[in-house]
Amino acid sequence: MILMTGATGFLGGHILRALLRQNWLVRPFVRDEAKYRKLFPKGPGPFVGDLGKLRRSDFAAEKVSGLMHAAAEVWPVDRADAAGFNSTNVEGSRALLDALDRRLVNRVVLISTITVYGMPRGDINELTETRPAGDYAKSKAEQEKLFIEFGERYNIPVAVLRMSSIYGPNQYSGTVLPRFLSDARANKSLVISGPPQREQNFIYVEDAAHAAAAALEHSANGIYNIGGAEETTLAELAAAVLRVTGARSRAIERPDAAATEAYTFHFDCAKAERELGWTPRYDLESGLRATLAAES
């Protein structure tokens, strides 16, 4: 049985659906059962609890053979408080790993993030030095260390998936891509507040979910970059959004004084293709069209 955290989250919900389509026996671990049942009224029965309060006896009858850990604190109530990240991403993960019966577990997948690399420049592969800058990225880097040490100590395959910028239907509206989509559909101007030539790597959420399922299927071991086929500047993103929506508005540049400088990079995902047989199925425009169709 695969224990899965984060099933009520944006990416986690897609991962759960992907695993169920592949007939995995999954037990979601959730904090809010009502929210889970609203999202998955016919989904598998959840284990309800709090990561920080887990005990090893909690899973004694579960026979957990694998873990898909997609839960993470991304937006703590007090964003200036690093403890809001550490309590879930680090200490909650530590409690989760401690609660597993290591004699039964034979595969673990951790969903991590491109932000552990810091400000990406040049060619970014899995051997690139990590330089996490913000509290969230630092907590995810610490979380990665916990999982890698766990795998090494108990000889259990642990896959760490460093995901690029994920987008798709019903995404949190505070990030640039859903904001652009929302404004375009309302025929509002798309405001580019960062350097127009600053690049990001966007990956459609279904592609990210398929990568997680592939890592589980292959009992993958190691760090894997998971991203879209190419990098996209903010100016290119705005133009793509205007094309797929048919909006009559336009993109305008209004640089924020606090915006980071423009940079270019390549997020190298060749290892995932080579070892997991995974490549993204959606380019940016097809992903944007799929997002619009799902939200219509």
C-alpha positions in Angstrom: 0.0 0.0 0.0 1.2 3.5 -0.9 0.8 6.2 1.7 0.4 9.6 0.1 0.5 13.0 1.7 -0.7 16.2 0.0 -3.7 14.7 -1.9 -5.8 17.8 -1.3 -3.1 20.1 -2.8 -2.9 21.4 -6.3 -0.2 19.0 -7.6 -1.0 16.3 -5.0 -4.6 15.9 -6.3 -3.3 15.2 -9.8 -0.7 12.8 -8.5 -3.4 10.8 -6.6 -5.6 10.6 -9.7 -2.6 9.4 -11.8 -1.8 6.7 -9.2 -5.4 5.6 -9.1 -5.6 5.4 -12.9 -2.6 3.1 -12.7 -4.4 0.9 -10.1 -2.0 1.6 -7.2 -3.4 0.8 -3.8 -3.2 4.3 -2.2 -4.1 5.5 1.3 -4.2 9.3 1.4 -2.9 11.0 4.5 -4.9 14.2 5.1 -5.4 16.8 7.7 -8.9 17.9 6.5 -11.2 15.0 5.8 -14.1 17.2 4.7 -11.9 18.9 2.1 -10.6 15.6 0.8 -14.1 14.1 0.5 -15.2 17.2 -1.4 -12.4 16.7 -3.9 -12.6 12.9 -4.0 -16.1 11.8 -3.0 -15.4 8.3 -4.3 -11.7 8.2 -3.5 -10.0 5.7 -1.2 -10.5 6.0 2.5 -8.1 8.5 4.0 -5.9 8.4 7.1 -6.7 11.6 9.0 -4.0 13.1 11.2 -1.3 15.8 11.7 2.2 15.2 10.4 3.7 16.7 13.5 1.8 14.4 15.9 2.5 11.0 14.2 3.7 8.0 16.2 5.1 4.8 14.8 2.1 2.9 16.1 -0.2 4.9 13.9 0.8 2.9 10.8 1.1 -0.5 12.5 -1.8 -2.0 10.7 -1.3 -0.1 7.4 1.5 -2.3 5.9 2.9 0.8 4.1 5.3 -0.4 1.4 5.8 3.0 -0.3 5.5 6.7 0.4 4.5 9.6 -2.0 5.2 12.8 0.0 3.6 15.7 -1.8 2.5 17.7 1.3 4.3 21.0 1.9 3.8 24.4 3.5 4.2 26.9 0.7 2.3 29.9 2.1 2.4 30.0 5.9 0.0 32.3 7.7 2.9 34.5 8.7 5.1 34.6 5.6 7.9 36.3 7.6 8.1 33.4 10.0 10.5 30.7 8.9 9.1 28.3 11.5 5.9 28.2 9.5 7.8 26.3 6.8 10.1 24.3 9.1 7.3 22.9 11.2 5.7 21.1 8.3 8.4 20.7 5.6 11.2 19.6 8.0 9.8 18.5 11.4 6.6 17.1 9.9 8.6 15.1 7.4 10.9 13.8 10.1 7.9 12.6 12.1 6.5 11.0 9.0 9.7 9.1 8.2 10.0 8.0 11.8 6.5 6.6 11.8 7.2 4.2 8.8 8.0 0.6 9.3 11.4 0.5 7.5 11.2 -3.3 7.1 8.2 -2.9 4.7 9.0 0.3 2.8 10.6 -0.4 -0.5 10.1 3.0 -2.4 9.8 6.6 -1.5 9.1 9.7 -3.6 9.6 13.3 -2.4 8.1 16.2 -4.3 10.7 19.0 -4.1 11.3 22.2 -6.0 13.6 24.0 -8.5 14.0 26.8 -5.9 16.6 24.8 -4.0 19.0 25.9 -6.7 18.5 29.5 -5.9 18.6 32.0 -8.8 19.2 29.6 -11.7 21.7 30.5 -14.3 23.3 28.5 -17.1 22.8 24.8 -17.3 21.0 23.4 -14.3 21.4 19.6 -13.8 21.1 17.4 -10.7 24.8 18.0 -9.8 24.4 21.8 -9.8 25.1 23.2 -6.3 22.0 24.1 -4.3 21.8 27.7 -3.0 18.3 28.1 -1.6 17.6 31.8 -0.8 14.2 32.1 0.9 12.8 30.3 3.9 10.6 28.0 1.8 13.5 26.9 -0.4 15.7 26.4 2.6 13.1 24.3 4.3 12.8 22.1 1.1 16.6 21.7 0.9 16.6 20.5 4.5 13.7 18.2 3.8 15.6 16.7 0.8 18.6 16.0 3.2 16.2 14.2 5.6 14.9 11.9 2.8 18.3 11.2 1.2 19.8 10.3 4.6 16.8 8.1 5.4 17.3 6.2 2.1 21.0 5.8 2.7 20.6 4.7 6.3 18.0 2.0 5.6 18.9 1.1 2.0 15.5 2.3 0.6 15.2 3.9 -2.8 14.3 7.5 -2.4 13.5 9.7 -5.4 13.7 13.5 -5.0 11.8 15.3 -7.7 12.8 18.9 -8.2 9.8 20.4 -10.0 9.9 23.6 -12.0 7.0 26.1 -12.1 3.9 24.0 -12.1 0.7 25.4 -13.7 -2.7 24.1 -14.5 -6.5 24.3 -13.8 -7.6 25.9 -10.5 -4.1 26.9 -9.5 -3.4 29.3 -6.6 -4.1 32.7 -8.2 -1.1 34.6 -6.6 1.5 33.4 -9.1 2.2 35.0 -12.5 0.7 32.5 -14.9 -2.8 32.2 -13.4 -2.8 36.0 -12.9 -2.1 36.5 -16.6 -4.8 34.0 -17.6 -7.3 35.7 -15.3 -6.5 39.2 -16.6 -6.6 38.0 -20.3 -10.0 36.4 -19.9 -11.2 39.7 -18.5 -9.5 41.6 -21.4 -7.3 43.4 -18.9 -3.8 44.4 -19.6 -1.1 41.8 -18.6 1.3 43.6 -16.4 4.8 42.4 -16.5 6.3 43.5 -13.2 9.6 41.6 -13.5 12.3 42.0 -16.3 10.5 40.9 -19.5 13.4 38.7 -20.6 13.6 36.9 -17.2 13.1 33.2 -17.9 11.1 30.5 -16.1 10.5 26.9 -16.8 6.8 26.0 -16.8 5.5 22.5 -16.5 1.8 21.5 -16.9 0.5 19.8 -13.8 -0.4 16.6 -15.6 3.2 16.2 -16.8 4.4 16.7 -13.2 2.0 14.1 -11.9 3.1 11.6 -14.5 6.7 12.1 -13.5 5.8 11.4 -9.9 4.0 8.2 -10.9 6.9 7.1 -13.0 9.4 7.6 -10.1 7.2 5.4 -8.0 6.8 2.8 -10.6 10.6 2.6 -11.2 11.5 2.6 -7.5 13.7 5.5 -8.5 16.7 6.4 -6.4 18.3 9.8 -6.6 17.6 13.4 -7.5 15.7 14.2 -10.7 14.9 17.6 -12.4 11.3 17.6 -13.6 10.4 20.5 -15.9 8.9 21.6 -19.2 10.5 21.2 -22.6 11.8 24.8 -22.7 12.3 28.0 -20.8 10.0 30.9 -21.4 10.6 34.6 -20.8 7.9 36.7 -19.1 7.3 38.5 -22.4 6.9 35.2 -24.2 4.5 34.0 -21.5 2.3 37.0 -21.8 2.3 36.7 -25.6 1.3 33.0 -25.4 -1.5 33.8 -22.9 -2.9 36.5 -25.2 -2.8 34.1 -28.2 -4.6 31.2 -26.5 -7.2 33.3 -24.9 -7.8 35.5 -27.9 -7.8 38.5 -25.6 -8.1 42.0 -27.0 -5.8 43.4 -24.3 -2.1 43.7 -24.5 1.0 43.2 -22.3 2.6 46.2 -20.6 5.9 46.5 -18.8 5.7 48.0 -15.4 9.0 46.9 -13.6 8.8 46.5 -9.8 11.6 48.2 -8.0 12.1 45.0 -6.0 12.1 42.7 -9.1 15.1 40.5 -9.6 17.4 40.9 -12.6 16.8 39.1 -15.8 18.6 35.8 -16.2 18.7 32.9 -18.6 19.1 29.2 -17.9 18.4 25.7 -19.1 16.7 23.2 -16.7 18.2 19.9 -17.8 15.7 17.0 -17.3 17.6 14.4 -19.4 18.2 12.2 -16.3 14.4 11.7 -15.9 14.0 10.8 -19.5 16.9 8.4 -19.4 16.1 6.6 -16.1 12.3 7.1 -15.7 11.3 7.1 -19.4 9.5 10.4 -18.7 9.3 13.5 -21.0 6.7 16.3 -20.8 3.7 15.7 -23.1 2.6 19.4 -23.1 4.3 22.4 -24.5 3.4 25.8 -23.0 0.5 26.6 -25.4 -1.1 23.1 -25.3 -0.9 23.3 -21.5 -2.5 26.7 -21.5 -5.3 25.4 -23.7 -5.8 22.4 -21.5 -6.0 24.7 -18.5 -8.6 26.9 -20.1 -10.7 23.9 -21.3 -10.6 22.4 -17.7 -11.7 25.7 -16.2 -14.4 26.6 -18.6 
